[in-house]
Amino acid sequence: MAALSRHIRFIAGALALAIMIAIAIPAVAQQPSSVNPTADSVKEQQLLQQLKTIQGRGSIPDVKSYVIEQPAGRDWREFHGVTLRWIGGISILGTLAILVIFYLWRGMVKLQSGRSGRTIVRFNAFERFVHWMTATCFIILALSGLNISFGRPLLLPLIGLEAFAAWSEAAKFAHSYLSFPFTIGVVLIFLIWISGNIPNKVDVAWLKEGGGIVGDKHPPAYRFNAGQKLIYWIVVLGGGAVAISGYVLMFPFYGTNVSMMQNAEMVHAVVAMLFIAAMLGHIYIGTIGMEGAFEAMGEGTVDVNWAKEHHSLWLKDESARAAAGAPPRQSAATPAE
């Protein structure tokens, strides 16, 4: 009897063990073969993608200081240190190369009929003052701005640390303070010359004939031809863009955040690089590219034959006003000194 009882207890224990094993097998099958304690932890990249920034806590009123890290800062740093230099180098050096090649091929555009010995006022004293004030400020702003992107890798090794530091400090102040007269100049340029810079059908014909720069034709034009109108709108729109974005940078966080400041810096830098490249073409035409062109802004007068070849419709209007006895918008033709 005792032996039968032991057999029954053994069989019951075996069945209980079998049932427990059968229940445990599915649960074991669901567990990973190895345990990674950090597999489900939150990664830095996940935080950046989800929250855009990693932000802590602080006790000072400036909550922007609580930001520890933001991906946009990395993108901005890459743009400023690499992409912007490529944009500036290609646009500015590329424009210079094109102008040198074009000058070697075309040379200076000469007056085909020679000088007449008579001049006509093209720009009055106030117009020339506005032009040269804006141009002087632009040149200093361009050089001081280029120092930010190219000064350290190009200029620092040439002049040394102390000289570069002194130059950079002076350039910083000049860039900030000269932005105000530059902006005033852009606004005045817009106001005093807007009436003569509205595109019209004459500009289309001027462009089709190469504007007298390509080839020997001299298509008719009013006071400003299509090329000058293009420069005008580049100055107005480009100057306006760099001025607005520049003031956003000069007066930070007035209605802006870090991301908006970074975008303003990128707009400011790219537009400035392209602006400089375009002005190189303007300087070329106004100096060595065309005979008699510099006199318009240098002295305020141009030779009558120059006006006849490059702005014949403007000369015709001025002559008609003088013949009718009406006071010309510019003074009539006068003997050259």
Phi and psi restraints in degrees (value plus and minus 20) as a CYANA .aco file:
   2 ALA   PHI     -84.3   -44.3
   2 ALA   PSI     -56.5   -16.5
   3 ALA   PHI     -86.7   -46.7
   3 ALA   PSI     -59.0   -19.0
   4 LEU   PHI     -85.2   -45.2
   4 LEU   PSI     -58.1   -18.1
   5 SER   PHI     -85.3   -45.3
   5 SER   PSI     -59.2   -19.2
   6 ARG   PHI     -85.7   -45.7
   6 ARG   PSI     -58.3   -18.3
   7 HIS   PHI     -83.9   -43.9
   7 HIS   PSI     -60.7   -20.7
   8 ILE   PHI     -84.3   -44.3
   8 ILE   PSI     -63.4   -23.4
   9 ARG   PHI     -84.2   -44.2
   9 ARG   PSI     -57.0   -17.0
  10 PHE   PHI     -85.0   -45.0
  10 PHE   PSI     -63.9   -23.9
  11 ILE   PHI     -85.5   -45.5
  11 ILE   PSI     -61.3   -21.3
  12 ALA   PHI     -84.3   -44.3
  12 ALA   PSI     -61.0   -21.0
  13 GLY   PHI     -84.9   -44.9
  13 GLY   PSI     -61.1   -21.1
  14 ALA   PHI     -82.9   -42.9
  14 ALA   PSI     -62.6   -22.6
  15 LEU   PHI     -83.4   -43.4
  15 LEU   PSI     -60.6   -20.6
  16 ALA   PHI     -82.8   -42.8
  16 ALA   PSI     -61.8   -21.8
  17 LEU   PHI     -84.4   -44.4
  17 LEU   PSI     -60.3   -20.3
  18 ALA   PHI     -83.6   -43.6
  18 ALA   PSI     -60.3   -20.3
  19 ILE   PHI     -84.4   -44.4
  19 ILE   PSI     -62.4   -22.4
  20 MET   PHI     -83.3   -43.3
  20 MET   PSI     -60.6   -20.6
  21 ILE   PHI     -84.5   -44.5
  21 ILE   PSI     -61.6   -21.6
  22 ALA   PHI     -83.9   -43.9
  22 ALA   PSI     -55.8   -15.8
  23 ILE   PHI     -93.4   -53.4
  23 ILE   PSI     -54.4   -14.4
  24 ALA   PHI     -98.2   -58.2
  24 ALA   PSI     -45.8    -5.8
  25 ILE   PHI     -78.5   -38.5
  25 ILE   PSI     -68.9   -28.9
  26 PRO   PHI     -80.6   -40.6
  26 PRO   PSI     -58.4   -18.4
  27 ALA   PHI     -86.4   -46.4
  27 ALA   PSI     -59.2   -19.2
  28 VAL   PHI     -86.0   -46.0
  28 VAL   PSI     -57.7   -17.7
  29 ALA   PHI     -84.1   -44.1
  29 ALA   PSI     -46.4    -6.4
  30 GLN   PHI    -102.1   -62.1
  30 GLN   PSI     -34.2     5.8
  31 GLN   PHI    -104.6   -64.6
  31 GLN   PSI     125.1   165.1
  32 PRO   PHI     -87.5   -47.5
  32 PRO   PSI     134.0   174.0
  33 SER   PHI     -87.4   -47.4
  33 SER   PSI     -49.1    -9.1
  34 SER   PHI    -156.2  -116.2
  34 SER   PSI     128.9   168.9
  35 VAL   PHI    -121.6   -81.6
  35 VAL   PSI     105.5   145.5
  36 ASN   PHI    -128.5   -88.5
  36 ASN   PSI      86.9   126.9
  37 PRO   PHI     -84.7   -44.7
  37 PRO   PSI     -37.2     2.8
  38 THR   PHI    -127.7   -87.7
  38 THR   PSI     -11.7    28.3
  39 ALA   PHI     -82.2   -42.2
  39 ALA   PSI     -58.6   -18.6
  40 ASP   PHI    -121.7   -81.7
  40 ASP   PSI     -10.8    29.2
  41 SER   PHI     -98.7   -58.7
  41 SER   PSI     137.4   177.4
  42 VAL   PHI     -99.4   -59.4
  42 VAL   PSI     104.8   144.8
  43 LYS   PHI    -106.0   -66.0
  43 LYS   PSI     138.8   178.8
  44 GLU   PHI     -80.4   -40.4
  44 GLU   PSI     -62.1   -22.1
  45 GLN   PHI     -84.1   -44.1
  45 GLN   PSI     -56.8   -16.8
  46 GLN   PHI     -83.3   -43.3
  46 GLN   PSI     -60.9   -20.9
  47 LEU   PHI     -83.1   -43.1
  47 LEU   PSI     -64.2   -24.2
  48 LEU   PHI     -83.6   -43.6
  48 LEU   PSI     -61.6   -21.6
  49 GLN   PHI     -88.7   -48.7
  49 GLN   PSI     -55.9   -15.9
  50 GLN   PHI    -102.0   -62.0
  50 GLN   PSI     -63.9   -23.9
  51 LEU   PHI    -122.7   -82.7
  51 LEU   PSI     -28.9    11.1
  52 LYS   PHI      49.0    89.0
  52 LYS   PSI     -49.3    -9.3
  53 THR   PHI    -160.3  -120.3
  53 THR   PSI     137.5   177.5
  54 ILE   PHI    -124.8   -84.8
  54 ILE   PSI      97.7   137.7
  55 GLN   PHI    -146.4  -106.4
  55 GLN   PSI     115.2   155.2
  56 GLY   PHI    -123.1   -83.1
  56 GLY   PSI    -172.9  -132.9
  57 ARG   PHI    -142.9  -102.9
  57 ARG   PSI     135.0   175.0
  58 GLY   PHI    -169.7  -129.7
  58 GLY   PSI     154.6   194.6
  59 SER   PHI    -135.8   -95.8
  59 SER   PSI     -21.7    18.3
  60 ILE   PHI    -117.4   -77.4
  60 ILE   PSI     139.4   179.4
  61 PRO   PHI     -85.8   -45.8
  61 PRO   PSI     -46.7    -6.7
  62 ASP   PHI     -96.5   -56.5
  62 ASP   PSI      76.7   116.7
  63 VAL   PHI     -89.6   -49.6
  63 VAL   PSI     -38.2     1.8
  64 LYS   PHI     -84.0   -44.0
  64 LYS   PSI     -45.0    -5.0
  65 SER   PHI     -92.9   -52.9
  65 SER   PSI     -30.7     9.3
  66 TYR   PHI     -97.6   -57.6
  66 TYR   PSI     -36.6     3.4
  67 VAL   PHI     -90.9   -50.9
  67 VAL   PSI     102.7   142.7
  68 ILE   PHI    -111.4   -71.4
  68 ILE   PSI     -61.2   -21.2
  69 GLU   PHI    -176.2  -136.2
  69 GLU   PSI     122.9   162.9
  70 GLN   PHI    -165.1  -125.1
  70 GLN   PSI     116.1   156.1
  71 PRO   PHI     -81.4   -41.4
  71 PRO   PSI     -53.1   -13.1
  72 ALA   PHI     -80.6   -40.6
  72 ALA   PSI     -49.0    -9.0
  73 GLY   PHI     -85.3   -45.3
  73 GLY   PSI     -57.4   -17.4
  74 ARG   PHI     -86.3   -46.3
  74 ARG   PSI     -62.6   -22.6
  75 ASP   PHI     -83.6   -43.6
  75 ASP   PSI     -61.7   -21.7
  76 TRP   PHI     -84.4   -44.4
  76 TRP   PSI     -62.2   -22.2
  77 ARG   PHI     -83.1   -43.1
  77 ARG   PSI     -60.2   -20.2
  78 GLU   PHI     -85.4   -45.4
  78 GLU   PSI     -61.4   -21.4
  79 PHE   PHI     -83.4   -43.4
  79 PHE   PSI     -67.7   -27.7
  80 HIS   PHI     -87.8   -47.8
  80 HIS   PSI     -57.0   -17.0
  81 GLY   PHI    -106.7   -66.7
  81 GLY   PSI     -42.1    -2.1
  82 VAL   PHI    -144.9  -104.9
  82 VAL   PSI     -83.8   -43.8
  83 THR   PHI     -80.3   -40.3
  83 THR   PSI     -65.6   -25.6
  84 LEU   PHI     -82.8   -42.8
  84 LEU   PSI     -57.4   -17.4
  85 ARG   PHI     -85.5   -45.5
  85 ARG   PSI     -57.0   -17.0
  86 TRP   PHI     -86.1   -46.1
  86 TRP   PSI     -63.6   -23.6
  87 ILE   PHI     -80.9   -40.9
  87 ILE   PSI     -67.3   -27.3
  88 GLY   PHI     -85.2   -45.2
  88 GLY   PSI     -64.5   -24.5
  89 GLY   PHI     -83.2   -43.2
  89 GLY   PSI     -65.4   -25.4
  90 ILE   PHI     -87.4   -47.4
  90 ILE   PSI     -64.8   -24.8
  91 SER   PHI     -89.5   -49.5
  91 SER   PSI     -67.0   -27.0
  92 ILE   PHI     -96.7   -56.7
  92 ILE   PSI     -72.1   -32.1
  93 LEU   PHI     -87.1   -47.1
  93 LEU   PSI     -55.0   -15.0
  94 GLY   PHI     -83.7   -43.7
  94 GLY   PSI     -61.9   -21.9
  95 THR   PHI     -84.1   -44.1
  95 THR   PSI     -63.9   -23.9
  96 LEU   PHI     -80.0   -40.0
  96 LEU   PSI     -62.4   -22.4
  97 ALA   PHI     -83.5   -43.5
  97 ALA   PSI     -63.3   -23.3
  98 ILE   PHI     -82.5   -42.5
  98 ILE   PSI     -62.1   -22.1
  99 LEU   PHI     -85.7   -45.7
  99 LEU   PSI     -60.3   -20.3
 100 VAL   PHI     -83.7   -43.7
 100 VAL   PSI     -66.2   -26.2
 101 ILE   PHI     -82.4   -42.4
 101 ILE   PSI     -63.0   -23.0
 102 PHE   PHI     -84.6   -44.6
 102 PHE   PSI     -60.2   -20.2
 103 TYR   PHI     -85.7   -45.7
 103 TYR   PSI     -61.4   -21.4
 104 LEU   PHI     -84.0   -44.0
 104 LEU   PSI     -51.0   -11.0
 105 TRP   PHI    -103.5   -63.5
 105 TRP   PSI     -64.9   -24.9
 106 ARG   PHI    -117.7   -77.7
 106 ARG   PSI     -56.6   -16.6
 107 GLY   PHI      53.3    93.3
 107 GLY   PSI    -192.2  -152.2
 108 MET   PHI     -93.3   -53.3
 108 MET   PSI     117.9   157.9
 109 VAL   PHI     -95.8   -55.8
 109 VAL   PSI      90.9   130.9
 110 LYS   PHI    -108.0   -68.0
 110 LYS   PSI     140.0   180.0
 111 LEU   PHI     -94.9   -54.9
 111 LEU   PSI      94.4   134.4
 112 GLN   PHI     -86.8   -46.8
 112 GLN   PSI     -54.4   -14.4
 113 SER   PHI    -116.9   -76.9
 113 SER   PSI     -14.1    25.9
 114 GLY   PHI      52.1    92.1
 114 GLY   PSI    -199.6  -159.6
 115 ARG   PHI    -106.1   -66.1
 115 ARG   PSI     121.0   161.0
 116 SER   PHI    -107.7   -67.7
 116 SER   PSI     -39.0     1.0
 117 GLY   PHI      67.5   107.5
 117 GLY   PSI     -20.0    20.0
 118 ARG   PHI    -139.3   -99.3
 118 ARG   PSI     126.4   166.4
 119 THR   PHI    -144.3  -104.3
 119 THR   PSI     140.3   180.3
 120 ILE   PHI    -154.4  -114.4
 120 ILE   PSI     119.5   159.5
 121 VAL   PHI     -88.9   -48.9
 121 VAL   PSI     108.2   148.2
 122 ARG   PHI    -126.6   -86.6
 122 ARG   PSI     -61.0   -21.0
 123 PHE   PHI    -154.1  -114.1
 123 PHE   PSI     112.4   152.4
 124 ASN   PHI     -99.7   -59.7
 124 ASN   PSI     158.0   198.0
 125 ALA   PHI     -83.2   -43.2
 125 ALA   PSI     -59.6   -19.6
 126 PHE   PHI     -86.7   -46.7
 126 PHE   PSI     -61.5   -21.5
 127 GLU   PHI     -82.8   -42.8
 127 GLU   PSI     -61.2   -21.2
 128 ARG   PHI     -87.8   -47.8
 128 ARG   PSI     -57.4   -17.4
 129 PHE   PHI     -82.2   -42.2
 129 PHE   PSI     -66.2   -26.2
 130 VAL   PHI     -81.4   -41.4
 130 VAL   PSI     -63.6   -23.6
 131 HIS   PHI     -81.2   -41.2
 131 HIS   PSI     -70.0   -30.0
 132 TRP   PHI     -93.2   -53.2
 132 TRP   PSI     -52.4   -12.4
 133 MET   PHI     -82.0   -42.0
 133 MET   PSI     -67.7   -27.7
 134 THR   PHI     -85.9   -45.9
 134 THR   PSI     -61.7   -21.7
 135 ALA   PHI     -85.8   -45.8
 135 ALA   PSI     -62.5   -22.5
 136 THR   PHI     -82.9   -42.9
 136 THR   PSI     -66.0   -26.0
 137 CYS   PHI     -81.0   -41.0
 137 CYS   PSI     -61.4   -21.4
 138 PHE   PHI     -80.5   -40.5
 138 PHE   PSI     -64.4   -24.4
 139 ILE   PHI     -82.2   -42.2
 139 ILE   PSI     -65.2   -25.2
 140 ILE   PHI     -86.9   -46.9
 140 ILE   PSI     -60.9   -20.9
 141 LEU   PHI     -83.1   -43.1
 141 LEU   PSI     -59.7   -19.7
 142 ALA   PHI     -84.6   -44.6
 142 ALA   PSI     -67.6   -27.6
 143 LEU   PHI     -85.0   -45.0
 143 LEU   PSI     -64.0   -24.0
 144 SER   PHI     -89.5   -49.5
 144 SER   PSI     -52.2   -12.2
 145 GLY   PHI     -91.7   -51.7
 145 GLY   PSI     -60.5   -20.5
 146 LEU   PHI     -83.6   -43.6
 146 LEU   PSI     -46.7    -6.7
 147 ASN   PHI     -81.8   -41.8
 147 ASN   PSI     -51.4   -11.4
 148 ILE   PHI     -85.4   -45.4
 148 ILE   PSI     -60.5   -20.5
 149 SER   PHI    -108.8   -68.8
 149 SER   PSI     -55.4   -15.4
 150 PHE   PHI    -139.0   -99.0
 150 PHE   PSI     -26.3    13.7
 151 GLY   PHI     -83.9   -43.9
 151 GLY   PSI     -66.8   -26.8
 152 ARG   PHI     -84.1   -44.1
 152 ARG   PSI     -67.6   -27.6
 153 PRO   PHI     -96.6   -56.6
 153 PRO   PSI     -44.8    -4.8
 154 LEU   PHI    -125.6   -85.6
 154 LEU   PSI     -65.3   -25.3
 155 LEU   PHI    -108.3   -68.3
 155 LEU   PSI     -59.1   -19.1
 156 LEU   PHI     -75.8   -35.8
 156 LEU   PSI     -66.0   -26.0
 157 PRO   PHI     -84.6   -44.6
 157 PRO   PSI     -41.9    -1.9
 158 LEU   PHI    -105.7   -65.7
 158 LEU   PSI     -58.4   -18.4
 159 ILE   PHI    -130.0   -90.0
 159 ILE   PSI     -29.5    10.5
 160 GLY   PHI      71.2   111.2
 160 GLY   PSI     147.0   187.0
 161 LEU   PHI     -87.3   -47.3
 161 LEU   PSI     -67.1   -27.1
 162 GLU   PHI     -85.8   -45.8
 162 GLU   PSI     -66.3   -26.3
 163 ALA   PHI     -84.5   -44.5
 163 ALA   PSI     -58.5   -18.5
 164 PHE   PHI     -86.8   -46.8
 164 PHE   PSI     -58.6   -18.6
 165 ALA   PHI     -84.7   -44.7
 165 ALA   PSI     -62.9   -22.9
 166 ALA   PHI     -85.4   -45.4
 166 ALA   PSI     -63.6   -23.6
 167 TRP   PHI     -83.3   -43.3
 167 TRP   PSI     -62.8   -22.8
 168 SER   PHI     -85.2   -45.2
 168 SER   PSI     -57.3   -17.3
 169 GLU   PHI     -86.3   -46.3
 169 GLU   PSI     -64.2   -24.2
 170 ALA   PHI     -84.2   -44.2
 170 ALA   PSI     -60.2   -20.2
 171 ALA   PHI     -84.4   -44.4
 171 ALA   PSI     -56.2   -16.2
 172 LYS   PHI     -83.0   -43.0
 172 LYS   PSI     -67.9   -27.9
 173 PHE   PHI     -85.6   -45.6
 173 PHE   PSI     -62.5   -22.5
 174 ALA   PHI     -82.1   -42.1
 174 ALA   PSI     -60.6   -20.6
 175 HIS   PHI     -84.3   -44.3
 175 HIS   PSI     -57.8   -17.8
 176 SER   PHI     -93.6   -53.6
 176 SER   PSI     -69.5   -29.5
 177 TYR   PHI     -97.6   -57.6
 177 TYR   PSI     -54.6   -14.6
 178 LEU   PHI     -96.1   -56.1
 178 LEU   PSI     -28.5    11.5
 179 SER   PHI     -85.1   -45.1
 179 SER   PSI     -47.2    -7.2
 180 PHE   PHI     -91.7   -51.7
 180 PHE   PSI     -71.6   -31.6
 181 PRO   PHI     -84.8   -44.8
 181 PRO   PSI     -50.9   -10.9
 182 PHE   PHI     -82.9   -42.9
 182 PHE   PSI     -65.2   -25.2
 183 THR   PHI     -83.6   -43.6
 183 THR   PSI     -61.8   -21.8
 184 ILE   PHI     -80.0   -40.0
 184 ILE   PSI     -61.7   -21.7
 185 GLY   PHI     -82.1   -42.1
 185 GLY   PSI     -62.3   -22.3
 186 VAL   PHI     -82.8   -42.8
 186 VAL   PSI     -62.1   -22.1
 187 VAL   PHI     -84.0   -44.0
 187 VAL   PSI     -63.0   -23.0
 188 LEU   PHI     -85.8   -45.8
 188 LEU   PSI     -60.5   -20.5
 189 ILE   PHI     -78.8   -38.8
 189 ILE   PSI     -63.9   -23.9
 190 PHE   PHI     -79.1   -39.1
 190 PHE   PSI     -64.0   -24.0
 191 LEU   PHI     -94.8   -54.8
 191 LEU   PSI     -62.5   -22.5
 192 ILE   PHI    -101.9   -61.9
 192 ILE   PSI     -40.1    -0.1
 193 TRP   PHI    -139.4   -99.4
 193 TRP   PSI     -13.1    26.9
 194 ILE   PHI     -81.8   -41.8
 194 ILE   PSI     -58.2   -18.2
 195 SER   PHI     -84.4   -44.4
 195 SER   PSI     -49.7    -9.7
 196 GLY   PHI    -113.5   -73.5
 196 GLY   PSI     -18.0    22.0
 197 ASN   PHI    -139.0   -99.0
 197 ASN   PSI       2.3    42.3
 198 ILE   PHI    -103.6   -63.6
 198 ILE   PSI     103.4   143.4
 199 PRO   PHI     -79.0   -39.0
 199 PRO   PSI     126.0   166.0
 200 ASN   PHI    -166.7  -126.7
 200 ASN   PSI    -195.7  -155.7
 201 LYS   PHI     -86.6   -46.6
 201 LYS   PSI     -50.1   -10.1
 202 VAL   PHI     -80.3   -40.3
 202 VAL   PSI     -54.3   -14.3
 203 ASP   PHI     -85.3   -45.3
 203 ASP   PSI     -55.4   -15.4
 204 VAL   PHI     -83.2   -43.2
 204 VAL   PSI     -66.6   -26.6
 205 ALA   PHI     -84.0   -44.0
 205 ALA   PSI     -58.4   -18.4
 206 TRP   PHI     -80.9   -40.9
 206 TRP   PSI     -62.9   -22.9
 207 LEU   PHI     -87.7   -47.7
 207 LEU   PSI     -58.6   -18.6
 208 LYS   PHI     -82.6   -42.6
 208 LYS   PSI     -50.7   -10.7
 209 GLU   PHI    -117.0   -77.0
 209 GLU   PSI      -8.6    31.4
 210 GLY   PHI      58.6    98.6
 210 GLY   PSI     -13.8    26.2
 211 GLY   PHI      45.3    85.3
 211 GLY   PSI      -4.5    35.5
 212 GLY   PHI      59.9    99.9
 212 GLY   PSI     -24.4    15.6
 213 ILE   PHI    -110.1   -70.1
 213 ILE   PSI     -63.4   -23.4
 214 VAL   PHI    -119.8   -79.8
 214 VAL   PSI      96.3   136.3
 215 GLY   PHI      71.5   111.5
 215 GLY   PSI    -194.9  -154.9
 216 ASP   PHI    -128.3   -88.3
 216 ASP   PSI     -17.2    22.8
 217 LYS   PHI     -97.8   -57.8
 217 LYS   PSI     131.5   171.5
 218 HIS   PHI    -145.9  -105.9
 218 HIS   PSI      65.8   105.8
 219 PRO   PHI     -84.6   -44.6
 219 PRO   PSI     127.6   167.6
 220 PRO   PHI     -85.1   -45.1
 220 PRO   PSI     130.7   170.7
 221 ALA   PHI    -174.5  -134.5
 221 ALA   PSI     133.7   173.7
 222 TYR   PHI    -100.4   -60.4
 222 TYR   PSI    -174.6  -134.6
 223 ARG   PHI     -78.1   -38.1
 223 ARG   PSI     -58.3   -18.3
 224 PHE   PHI    -142.7  -102.7
 224 PHE   PSI     108.2   148.2
 225 ASN   PHI    -104.7   -64.7
 225 ASN   PSI    -199.7  -159.7
 226 ALA   PHI     -82.3   -42.3
 226 ALA   PSI     -57.3   -17.3
 227 GLY   PHI     -85.6   -45.6
 227 GLY   PSI     -61.8   -21.8
 228 GLN   PHI     -88.5   -48.5
 228 GLN   PSI     -53.9   -13.9
 229 LYS   PHI     -85.9   -45.9
 229 LYS   PSI     -57.9   -17.9
 230 LEU   PHI     -82.3   -42.3
 230 LEU   PSI     -64.1   -24.1
 231 ILE   PHI     -82.3   -42.3
 231 ILE   PSI     -60.8   -20.8
 232 TYR   PHI     -77.5   -37.5
 232 TYR   PSI     -68.8   -28.8
 233 TRP   PHI     -92.4   -52.4
 233 TRP   PSI     -49.2    -9.2
 234 ILE   PHI     -84.8   -44.8
 234 ILE   PSI     -62.2   -22.2
 235 VAL   PHI     -85.0   -45.0
 235 VAL   PSI     -66.0   -26.0
 236 VAL   PHI     -87.6   -47.6
 236 VAL   PSI     -71.9   -31.9
 237 LEU   PHI     -96.0   -56.0
 237 LEU   PSI     -65.5   -25.5
 238 GLY   PHI     -86.1   -46.1
 238 GLY   PSI     -63.2   -23.2
 239 GLY   PHI     -83.9   -43.9
 239 GLY   PSI     -59.2   -19.2
 240 GLY   PHI     -83.6   -43.6
 240 GLY   PSI     -60.5   -20.5
 241 ALA   PHI     -86.3   -46.3
 241 ALA   PSI     -64.7   -24.7
 242 VAL   PHI     -89.9   -49.9
 242 VAL   PSI     -51.5   -11.5
 243 ALA   PHI     -88.0   -48.0
 243 ALA   PSI     -69.2   -29.2
 244 ILE   PHI     -83.4   -43.4
 244 ILE   PSI     -69.3   -29.3
 245 SER   PHI     -84.4   -44.4
 245 SER   PSI     -54.1   -14.1
 246 GLY   PHI     -87.0   -47.0
 246 GLY   PSI     -59.3   -19.3
 247 TYR   PHI     -90.9   -50.9
 247 TYR   PSI     -49.3    -9.3
 248 VAL   PHI     -81.8   -41.8
 248 VAL   PSI     -57.3   -17.3
 249 LEU   PHI     -96.1   -56.1
 249 LEU   PSI     -54.7   -14.7
 250 MET   PHI     -91.2   -51.2
 250 MET   PSI     -50.6   -10.6
 251 PHE   PHI    -141.7  -101.7
 251 PHE   PSI      55.0    95.0
 252 PRO   PHI     -89.6   -49.6
 252 PRO   PSI     127.8   167.8
 253 PHE   PHI      45.5    85.5
 253 PHE   PSI       5.3    45.3
 254 TYR   PHI    -111.3   -71.3
 254 TYR   PSI      66.6   106.6
 255 GLY   PHI      61.2   101.2
 255 GLY   PSI      -8.4    31.6
 256 THR   PHI    -146.6  -106.6
 256 THR   PSI     143.8   183.8
 257 ASN   PHI    -140.3  -100.3
 257 ASN   PSI    -194.3  -154.3
 258 VAL   PHI     -81.6   -41.6
 258 VAL   PSI     -63.8   -23.8
 259 SER   PHI     -82.1   -42.1
 259 SER   PSI     -62.1   -22.1
 260 MET   PHI     -86.8   -46.8
 260 MET   PSI     -55.0   -15.0
 261 MET   PHI     -85.7   -45.7
 261 MET   PSI     -60.5   -20.5
 262 GLN   PHI     -84.2   -44.2
 262 GLN   PSI     -61.9   -21.9
 263 ASN   PHI     -84.7   -44.7
 263 ASN   PSI     -59.4   -19.4
 264 ALA   PHI     -83.1   -43.1
 264 ALA   PSI     -59.9   -19.9
 265 GLU   PHI     -84.8   -44.8
 265 GLU   PSI     -60.2   -20.2
 266 MET   PHI     -87.3   -47.3
 266 MET   PSI     -63.0   -23.0
 267 VAL   PHI     -81.2   -41.2
 267 VAL   PSI     -67.2   -27.2
 268 HIS   PHI     -77.4   -37.4
 268 HIS   PSI     -66.3   -26.3
 269 ALA   PHI     -89.7   -49.7
 269 ALA   PSI     -66.7   -26.7
 270 VAL   PHI     -86.2   -46.2
 270 VAL   PSI     -66.9   -26.9
 271 VAL   PHI     -82.1   -42.1
 271 VAL   PSI     -59.0   -19.0
 272 ALA   PHI     -83.9   -43.9
 272 ALA   PSI     -62.5   -22.5
 273 MET   PHI     -81.0   -41.0
 273 MET   PSI     -66.7   -26.7
 274 LEU   PHI     -88.3   -48.3
 274 LEU   PSI     -55.5   -15.5
 275 PHE   PHI     -80.2   -40.2
 275 PHE   PSI     -66.7   -26.7
 276 ILE   PHI     -80.6   -40.6
 276 ILE   PSI     -64.6   -24.6
 277 ALA   PHI     -80.3   -40.3
 277 ALA   PSI     -62.9   -22.9
 278 ALA   PHI     -85.6   -45.6
 278 ALA   PSI     -59.7   -19.7
 279 MET   PHI     -88.5   -48.5
 279 MET   PSI     -45.0    -5.0
 280 LEU   PHI     -81.2   -41.2
 280 LEU   PSI     -60.3   -20.3
 281 GLY   PHI     -85.4   -45.4
 281 GLY   PSI     -60.5   -20.5
 282 HIS   PHI     -83.9   -43.9
 282 HIS   PSI     -63.3   -23.3
 283 ILE   PHI     -84.4   -44.4
 283 ILE   PSI     -59.7   -19.7
 284 TYR   PHI     -79.9   -39.9
 284 TYR   PSI     -70.0   -30.0
 285 ILE   PHI     -83.8   -43.8
 285 ILE   PSI     -57.5   -17.5
 286 GLY   PHI     -98.8   -58.8
 286 GLY   PSI     -25.1    14.9
 287 THR   PHI    -142.8  -102.8
 287 THR   PSI    -109.0   -69.0
 288 ILE   PHI    -108.3   -68.3
 288 ILE   PSI     -27.8    12.2
 289 GLY   PHI    -101.1   -61.1
 289 GLY   PSI     -47.7    -7.7
 290 MET   PHI    -164.2  -124.2
 290 MET   PSI     107.1   147.1
 291 GLU   PHI     -85.4   -45.4
 291 GLU   PSI     110.7   150.7
 292 GLY   PHI      66.0   106.0
 292 GLY   PSI     -28.0    12.0
 293 ALA   PHI     -90.7   -50.7
 293 ALA   PSI     -58.1   -18.1
 294 PHE   PHI     -85.7   -45.7
 294 PHE   PSI     -48.5    -8.5
 295 GLU   PHI     -81.5   -41.5
 295 GLU   PSI     -49.0    -9.0
 296 ALA   PHI     -78.8   -38.8
 296 ALA   PSI     -65.3   -25.3
 297 MET   PHI    -116.1   -76.1
 297 MET   PSI     -43.0    -3.0
 298 GLY   PHI     -94.7   -54.7
 298 GLY   PSI     -66.0   -26.0
 299 GLU   PHI    -132.3   -92.3
 299 GLU   PSI     -38.1     1.9
 300 GLY   PHI      71.3   111.3
 300 GLY   PSI     -30.2     9.8
 301 THR   PHI    -141.9  -101.9
 301 THR   PSI     138.4   178.4
 302 VAL   PHI    -153.3  -113.3
 302 VAL   PSI     136.0   176.0
 303 ASP   PHI     -86.2   -46.2
 303 ASP   PSI     124.1   164.1
 304 VAL   PHI     -80.0   -40.0
 304 VAL   PSI     -58.1   -18.1
 305 ASN   PHI     -86.3   -46.3
 305 ASN   PSI     -53.7   -13.7
 306 TRP   PHI     -83.7   -43.7
 306 TRP   PSI     -65.4   -25.4
 307 ALA   PHI     -82.6   -42.6
 307 ALA   PSI     -57.7   -17.7
 308 LYS   PHI     -86.8   -46.8
 308 LYS   PSI     -57.5   -17.5
 309 GLU   PHI     -98.4   -58.4
 309 GLU   PSI     -57.5   -17.5
 310 HIS   PHI    -125.7   -85.7
 310 HIS   PSI     -44.2    -4.2
 311 HIS   PHI    -162.3  -122.3
 311 HIS   PSI      37.5    77.5
 312 SER   PHI     -83.3   -43.3
 312 SER   PSI     -56.8   -16.8
 313 LEU   PHI     -89.5   -49.5
 313 LEU   PSI     -57.6   -17.6
 314 TRP   PHI     -84.5   -44.5
 314 TRP   PSI     -64.4   -24.4
 315 LEU   PHI     -81.8   -41.8
 315 LEU   PSI     -60.1   -20.1
 316 LYS   PHI     -82.4   -42.4
 316 LYS   PSI     -63.4   -23.4
 317 ASP   PHI     -83.5   -43.5
 317 ASP   PSI     -63.8   -23.8
 318 GLU   PHI     -85.6   -45.6
 318 GLU   PSI     -60.4   -20.4
 319 SER   PHI     -85.5   -45.5
 319 SER   PSI     -59.6   -19.6
 320 ALA   PHI     -85.1   -45.1
 320 ALA   PSI     -59.6   -19.6
 321 ARG   PHI     -86.0   -46.0
 321 ARG   PSI     -61.1   -21.1
 322 ALA   PHI     -86.8   -46.8
 322 ALA   PSI     -59.6   -19.6
 323 ALA   PHI     -87.2   -47.2
 323 ALA   PSI     -51.8   -11.8
 324 ALA   PHI    -100.1   -60.1
 324 ALA   PSI     -24.9    15.1
 325 GLY   PHI      63.5   103.5
 325 GLY   PSI     -19.2    20.8
 326 ALA   PHI     -99.0   -59.0
 326 ALA   PSI     124.5   164.5
 327 PRO   PHI     -84.0   -44.0
 327 PRO   PSI     100.1   140.1
 328 PRO   PHI     -87.0   -47.0
 328 PRO   PSI     132.0   172.0
 329 ARG   PHI     -81.7   -41.7
 329 ARG   PSI     -55.7   -15.7
 330 GLN   PHI    -137.6   -97.6
 330 GLN   PSI     137.5   177.5
 331 SER   PHI     -85.9   -45.9
 331 SER   PSI     134.2   174.2
 332 ALA   PHI     -92.9   -52.9
 332 ALA   PSI     153.3   193.3
 333 ALA   PHI     -80.6   -40.6
 333 ALA   PSI     116.1   156.1
 334 THR   PHI    -152.4  -112.4
 334 THR   PSI     134.2   174.2
 335 PRO   PHI     -80.9   -40.9
 335 PRO   PSI     121.6   161.6
 336 ALA   PHI     -94.7   -54.7
 336 ALA   PSI     130.2   170.2
